Amino acid sequence: MQRTLTIIIPAYNEEKKLEASVEEAMKAANQTKLLFEIIIIDDASSDSTWDCAESIKNKYSNIKTIKNKINKGLGGSYKVGLAESNSEFITWVPADCSHDHKSLLEAYHCIGDADMIIPLPKNPEVRGLKRRVISQLFTLIINTTNRLHVPYYNGLTIHRVSLLRKINIETNSFAFQAEAIVKLIKKGASYKIVSTFISDRNEGRSKAFTWKNIASVILAILSIYKTKNM
């Protein structure tokens, strides 16, 4: 049976990289023979991201575009895309072209093997030391407070849509993926860890490490901690 996949691409001021990101995601889905749709979410950008998204949509029949009236953050945009999904599985890809199609293939090949396909980087050293330390600390906190052993929470996890829609993802921050994984595991969802290669931004700084995002992640950790008694 051919698997169906929704690929959400949240974009905030990514007019320069958006089209390349879409093309890489399409290459991966096509090479794994998935029936897929792409939903581009313009998260209230101040540049020409929306015009770029509309131009891309006009080239392909399986691309949708949505423009947030206010900035909802990565998690908030993901939830907007989830509500519009028509597929069995769902994932997301950054709009900054930090993941080429080769880095997506391993996980896409495993779609259907479990309720969640969780990528684990084979080459974390491509990311800066500060980013790796923060990621490791985040993983340690989530696992310790919830008595879990998931090796990585910050990848492009693939979820079964029907199960994801049964939980409430409270955070709109970068921690939305961790909240979803923890809550689904506690409800009995299965998962498979898949080793994947990752790449990093070729230019510019990641939007993940701002004080606003760090504060929202801390709040998300507190929210996730509450699930341990679910």
N, C-alpha and C positions, 0 to 999 in steps of 0.2 A: 504494500500500500504506500502510495506517495505521501510523504509527510508535508504538512503545510506550516509555514513559518511567517510570522510578522517581525520585521526588523524596524525598530524605532530608532530614528536618528534625531536626538534633541540638538538644537542648534542655537547658540547665543553668540551673535556677532562672528559668524564663521563664513562670511561670503567668499573668502579666498579658498577655503578647503572643503566646503560642503560637497561640491560636485565630485571631487576625487574620492571623498568618503563614500558617497553613494555608489560610485562605480566599483570600488573595492568590495563592498558588501554584496553587490549584485554578482560579481565574479565568483565569490565564495558560494553563494546560494546556487548559482547555475552549475558550478562544477560538482556540487553534491546532489544535483538533480532534485532540488526542493521546489515545491510550488510555493512561491513567496509573494509577499507584498511589503512595500517599504512605506513607512509613515514618517514624514519629516515634520518635526515640531519646531516652529520658529518661536523661541521663548522670549518674545517681546524685544527682539534685537533693535539696535539703533543704527545699524548699517544696512546694507542691501541684501541681507540674508533672505528675506521673504521673496524678493524679486528673483534671486537665484533659485530658490526652492520651486517657485512657479515655473521657471524656465525648464528645470529638470523634469518636473511633473508632465509638462507638455511633450516630452520626448518618449515617455513610457506609460503604458496603460496600467501598470501595477504599482504606481506611486501615488500616495495621497499627501496633501499638505494641510497643516493646521497652524494657525497663528494664535498664540496666547496673547490676550489683551494686556495681561500683566506678567511679569517675570515669575514663573512658578518654581524655578530651580530644576535640577536634574531629575530628582524623584517625582516632583510634581508633573513635569513634562512626560515622564515615563508612564504615569498613571493616566494621563490624557490619551496617550497612544494605546494603552491597555484597553481602555473603554471602547476604542474604535476597532480593535483587532477582530479579524474574521478567521483566524487560524487556530490550529491545535496547539502550537507552541509559539513562544515569543522571546525575543532577545532585544538588545540594543547595541548600537555602534556609535562611538563619539563622532562628532562632525569635524574634528580637527585633523582627520586623516592620520591618526596615530596607530591605526591597525590596518595593515594591508590584508589582502584576501588570504594570503598564505597563513597568517596568524589566526584566521577564523575557521579554517578548513577542518582541523582536528575535532573541534567541538561540534561543528555542523554535521560531520559524518556520524556522530554518536546520537543524534536526535532520535528519540524514541526508546533509547536504552534504559532511561529512567525518567522520573518526573522532572528532575533538574539535572542539567549538565553544567558542572561547575569547573571552569578553566583554572588551571594552576600553572603559573609561568615557569617555563624551563630556564629562562634567562633573566631573572630579576635584576641582574647587575646593569642592564641597560637603563634602568631608572636611577636617579640620583640617590645618594646615601640617605639624605634627609627623608625623602619620600619612602624609601624602603623601610626605614626605622619606624616611621609613623604607621605605615601599613601593618608591619609586624606587631606593633603595640596594639593597634586596633583589633587585629585578629586574636591576640592573646586575651584582651579584655572581654571580647564577645564570647570566646570559648570558655573562659574561666567562669564568667557570671552565668552561663547557660549550660555548663557541663557538656560541652560539645567538643568535637575534634576536627572541625572543618579547617583545612589548611589555608584557605584563601577566600575572602569575601568581596574583593574589589574588582573581580573580573566581569566579563560579559556573559553572565549566567543565562542559560536557556531554561525557561520555565514552561510547564504545561499550563495553558491559559485557564482551563476550567478550575484548576486548583488555586491558581493565583487570585482569581476573582472571588474566592471564598474567604480570603483574609483581608484585614484592613491594614494597609500600609500607611502609618501615621506620618512619617517623616517625608519632607520634600527635599531633603538634603542628599549628599553623595552617599549617605549610609542606607539609602532605601533598599539596596540589594541585600545587605546584611540582615535588615529587618525581615525581608521577605523569606530569605533562606531559613532563618531561625524559626520563624512562625510556621513555615511549611514542614520543617523537620519535626517539630513538636506535634504536628497534626498527622504524622506518619508518612509524609511524602518521601519517596526514594530519591537518591542522588548518586551521580557518578562523577568522579574527579577525572578530568582529562588534562594531560600536560600539553601546553601550547606555548608557542613563541610569542613574545610581545615586542613591540617597537615603541619608540618614544616620539614626541613631537619634534619635527625637524626645525621648527622656529617658534618663537613666542614662549610664554610661560603657561603652565597648566592653570586652569581656573579653579582647581580643587583646593588649593592651599591658600585661602584667604581667611581673615579672622572671622568673617561672617559664616563661612562654611565650616570652619573648625568648631564654632559655637553651636551650629545646628547639628553637627555630628555628635557632640557631647550630649545634647538633648536626645538625639536618636538612641544613643547607647543606653540612656536611662529608660527610654521607652522599651527598648529590646529587653532590658533586664527584668522588666515587669512580666515578661512572657514566661519566665522560668517556672512560675506556679500555675501556668495554664493547664 
